[in-house]
Amino acid sequence: MATQDKTIRTTNTVPEEVVTDEAILKIAKEITVKFIEVGRITPATFATAFAGIYSTIDKTVRKK
């Protein structure tokens, strides 16, 4: 008997998970808090640092 190779082809039918703005905000907040705790962010640099952290996470999870 000859054996037959059966190739099962699967496609990704699972829809991509949507990451909400709220989830990104929470993650950015947690990272910012950690940076404040270790002294990497000060009140003077908070606005710039937070915007950069939020933007980086947003670009990463949404593949912009």
Secondary structure, 3 states (H helix, E strand, C coil): CCCCCCCCCCCCCCCCCCCCHHHHHHHHHHHHHHHHHCCCCCCCCHHHHHHHHHHHHHHHHHCC
